[in-house]
């Protein structure tokens, strides 16, 4: 029996962290999309090697320990291929919690040489912003970018799980010298610069950072969190810039596939844009 090739292959970096949970929700999300009339054939794979990464049209970096992930990626020869995937080819990439840290262009509360970043999002993240493991919490939030699914309508709150979570502390400008400026900050590391491969990839790079979700610092979930000291009335917990999407929280630790449905639909749009670009 001949097995047909998938239309779209989505990988989940499987070096450490909650990668299997993402795979489960991706399958639920694909089933939701199929029920809405889509004939797209999906494949969801664990990614541990450069060869597996090359098969992917899109990638998720899961929650876990960002330092461990970057060390394992470097030792296994995956760090540079990941940077090429995200920053040169500009393929759709989503990072949750630790994945958001890895996708940031700048991260603070980090020892020099203790953390390699992939980059792709023009933001500075504050690592472990909400404190220690015991300060983990959940918050039911309205996420305006979501659509309906078979299980839940878009306007129903999403249960956001925060575990030693980062936040986006600052959106960085598109300008020469910002890497050097960020690297001069105390306890801050930056991702290396990479040039996009073509005009379509350059469009993704030059897109503005969109803030997709914030958490009020007056949230009841934060009232007993003594480590929460970030100034301002709201913390940025979800951002997007072109092909790159990042969330502070862990959608993979819920049974709610709505963010995965939304992201897969965005992946489809990106794949179609690439096909049209290459056919012209």
N, C-alpha and C positions, 0 to 999 in steps of 0.2 A: 504494500500500500504506500502510495506517495504522500509524504507529509508536506503540506504547503508551507512556504516561508512566511513568517509574520510580516505584516505591513510596518509595524513599529516595535522596536525592542527597547525596553526600559530596564536599566540596570540599577541595582542598589549596592553601594560600596559595602562589602561584607568583611572588612578587616577587623571590626570590633563594633559593639553597640547593638542597637535594636533594628537590625536589618531584616530579620525574618518577619517582624511585625509589619514593616512597610510592604513586603511582598504580599502578605495576606490582604491588606487593605487595597493594594493596587488591583488585585484580582476582583475584589468586591466592586471597586470603582469601574473596572472594565465591564463588568456585568451590568452595572447601572447604565453605562453608555450604550451597551448592546440593546438593552430593553427600550432605549429611546430611539432605536432604529438604525444605529451605526453598524456597518459591516466590517469595521476595522478589525484586523487580526493582530492581537497583542502577544508579545512574549515578555516575561518578567524574569530576570536572571540575577543571581549573585555575581558580583564583580570582585575578583581577587587578583586578576592578572591583566597585563596590558592587552592581551589578545581578547579577553572578555570585554574590556572597555571599548575596544575598536568596533565591536558588534553593536554598540548601543547608539540609539538615536537621542536618548535622554538619560539622566542619572539622578539618583537621590543619594545624598550623604546623610546618614542617619544620626540620631542622638546617641551619645556615649561619652567617651573621653577624647576630646579633640587632640590633646597632646599625644596620646597613645596611637590614635589613628594616623596622625602625621608621621610619627616615628616608624610605624609599620609600613606606611606607604613609601617612605624614603628608603627603608631597608629592602623592600621588595621591588624597587624600581618603578613604582607607580606615581610618585609625586609629580614628576615632570609631565608624564602623559595626562595626568589629571588637569594640570595647568593648561596644557594644550587643548584638551576637551572643552574646558570652561572658558578660557580667555583668548585662545587663538581661533578655534573652530566656533566658539560661542554657541554650543549646543545647550538645549534646555537642561538646567540643573537646579535642584531644590535641596537646601540644607536645613535640617531640623536641629535646634539646640547646638550641639557640638558641630554639626554641619554648617550652621550659620557662622560660627566662629571661623571655620576653615575657609569659607567663601568670602569673608571680609577682607578688604584691602589693608586694614589696620586693626590690631587688637591690643588692648592694654591689660594691666595686671598680669603681665607675662615676663618671665625672665628672658634676657637676651640669649638667643640660641636655644631656648627651651621649647619653641613652638614654631613649626613651619606652617605658613598659610598658602592656600591655593589662590585665593583672590577671586575677583569677578564682580563684587559688589562694592561700590564706592562709598563705604561706610566704615566708621570705627566702632567696634563692639567693646562693650565692657564685660569681660569674662566673669562668670559666677556672680553676676550683678545682684541676684536675689539672695545670696548667702550660701550657707552650707547645706548639705543633704537634708538635715533635719528641718530646714526652712522651706522645703518643697511645699507646693500648694497647687490648688486647682481653682479656676475661675471660669464661670459661664459667660461667654462674651458674644456679642453680635459681630459677625464678620461680613461686611457688606458685599464682598467680592464673590461670595458663594452662590451657587445655584441650587435648585431643588434636586433631590434624589428620590428614589423609590421609597426609602425609609423615612426621610425627614425633609420638610420644606426649608427653603433658604433662610427664612426669618426666625427659625428656631435657634436659640443660643448654642454655641459650640463649646464643649467642655475642653478647656485649654489646660494642659498639664505642664507645670513648670518644675523642673528638677535641676538645681544648681544652674539656673538658666542665665544666659547672657541677654543683654538688650543692645539695640542700636543707640549708641551714645551720641553719635554725630554723623550727619550726612556730609560726605567730603565733596569738595568741588572738583570739576574737570579742569585741571590746570597743571602746567608744568611745575615741577618742584614739590608737589604735595607729598610724594613718597618720602623725599628727604626731610621735609618738615615733620611728617608723622614719625619717622624713624628717630628723630632727635628727641622725642618725648620720652620721659622716664618710663621704664617698664613697658615699652611698646614695641611690637614687632610689625613688619609690613610684608606684604606679598611682593614678589618681583614683577616688574612690568613685562607685558607681553603684547606683541602687535597682532591685531586680528588678521585673519587670513585673506579676507576679501571685503568687498563693499557691503555685502549683507551682514557679515560679522561686525563690520565697523558701525553699522546702524545700531546693532544691539549694544555695543560698547558705549556709544554716544547717547543712549537713552538716559533720561533722567531717572533718578531713584524715586520710586513711588512708595509712599507709606500706606500700607494696606490695613494695618491694625495697630491700635494703641491700648495700653492698660492704664487706667486712672490710678494715680498713686494714692487716691482715697479709697480704693477698692477694699472691701472688708477682708479679702484674702490676704492683704498686706498689713493689716493693723497690728499683728503680733510679730512682724518680721523686723527685728532690731537691726539687721544688716542692710536694710534698704535705705540708702542715703542719696540716691540720685536726685539732683535738683529738678524742679519743674512739676507740672501738674499731671503729666502723662509720660509713660515709657513706651518707646517704639518697639513693638514685638513682632511685626511682620513687614517685610519690604520686598520690593521687586525692582530690578533694573534690567530691562531687555530680557535676555534669556535666563537670568539668574533670579531665584526666589529664595527667601530665607525666613524661617520662623523661629522665635525664641523657644516656643513650646513644642510639645511632642504629640502631634496628631496620631502618630503610630501607636500610641499607648491608649487609644480609645477604640471603640467599635464603630465610629462615625466616619464614613468614607467621603464625606462631602468635599473636603479640601483635596483629596486625591482625585476625585471626579473632576473638579475644576482644573487641577494641574494637568491631568491627562488631556483635557480638551485644549489647554494652552499648548501642550506638546504637539498635538495634531496640527494646530495652526502653524507652529514653527516648522514642522516637517513639510507641510504643504508650501510654505514660503520658500524653503530651501529648494524644493523640487522645481517650483516655478522659476526661481533665480537661475538654476543650473540649466534649465531648458531654453532660456533666452540667449 
